[in-house]
Amino acid sequence: MLKITYIFLLLFCLNAQLLYGQQSCSDEIWSRYEKLIPTIKKLEKNKNFASVDSIYKEQITLMDQHCPCSYNYANKILQKYHGFVYYKLNKRDDALRMFDKKINECTNINDSTVLLMQYRKALYCLRNDDYKNMAYHLDEAIKIGEEKFENNYRDLYASRYNKGVYYDWKNDHKSSLKCYLDNEKLLGDLPLKDTSIRITNLLSCAASARQIGEQNVLNSCLEKVHLLTKGSRFEAEVNQTKNQDAFNYYVQIDDTYKADSILQKMDKKQLFEEYEIAILYIKHLIKKNEIKLAKQSIGILDSIFGVQHLPKHQFFMSILIWKK
């Protein structure tokens, strides 16, 4: 009888521990964090990063005591802190290790948090030019997702999409296209709450199809995007993205005339919202011998992305000097 009672108590304690890790953080803890947000923003604006780091660490210690494996905690606070450490403090290895710590801590406690951390770490591996580990963590995320969730679970869908991004960065557009198409096929008629990630998957599908000359697939993906976004708040942004993709392609194949015609439809300010598009725009200007505008654009690019510790663009400056 005592043995049975002991086993029951042991199981109860284990279940309580699992629930402790999964449960959402209390309203009181969230309220405390939300009150700190204006202070964090002000300190970041003033580049008082040491104080920001101290505030985050104190809040994270509190969360780890009460709800260490809460999905919302990982998705909101840890997401911001990882970005802060990686970009503002420029401690890339520290940021990457924090993902591993949370993955190990929450394995077999909260699958949704582990999946989130796996796929988010993959994105940081991409930013670190670590394609091998990017693929590894995406595969781990997809494995958990397929075992524990439905195909319309947002983070599983996002992980499959980012596996396509991995292949795009490897210039394997045939494999990336397969990832995007499979993602859409597996979703089927299931509802997906995050419309934006599905739009992104379809636009990437179109981009990969364009790269390898799959015109029918390109048209099909663009038609799905059109039906999904027509009259919605996404429509204007999607049209800009479609133009960016076409511009990207025509610059790559040195079709200056078609690149120029697409450029006329684009919002020039948005050319500098994405690093890769800005680089292509500068290449296009150099190709057209528009030296003054190209030089101005390099300055804009450096001022916007310098905070992310990207290299200055001496290569482009050398081309401009040579052109002169």
C-alpha angles and dihedrals in degrees: 000000000000090000092053090048091050092051090049091051091047092052090046091053092048092050090047089052091052092049090047090058095044101042121105118255114261122265088246093058093046091047090053091053095045090054088056095053096086090049091049092050092048093049091048091050089053089046092240090148096160091062092045090052091051092051092049093048092051092050093045091051089053093048092047089055095052110023110006097164100037111139093217091052091052094042098048113023102026091044091057094043094049089053091046093052093043098046111019098037092031090221098139099165091050091053092050092049090053089062091054091049093054093043091054092043096051102037109125089009106071118005094187092058093046091049090049093050093047095053094040091052088052089059091052090049087056090052087051092051089243100138095165094060091039089061092043095053093044090052090050091049092048091048092054091043094052092047098046110022144046122258091256093058103125099227093046090052090047092050092052090047091052091051084063089050088053091057091046089056088051088052089240096133094165091061093042091052090053090053093052094045093046090049091055093044093050091049090055112157095338114124117250114200095200101069092175095064091050091050089050091051092051093046090050088049089055092047093052091045090053091051093057098035098252094150097171092052090046091054092045094052093046091049091053090050090050093052091045096050107029109129092359132117088258096060100089094045092047092052089052091050092049089052091048091053093049090046090049091053096047092048089051093053092042095243095150095174095056092040089055093049091053091045090061089063094051132093102243093210090060092056088083098047092085122045097218094050091049091052091051091048090054091048089052092051091050090049089054091047092240091148101166094051092044091054091050090049092052089054091050091049093051093048093050100043101029090094088064090059095244117159122266113254102248089148091064092042089054090053091051092051090049091049091052 
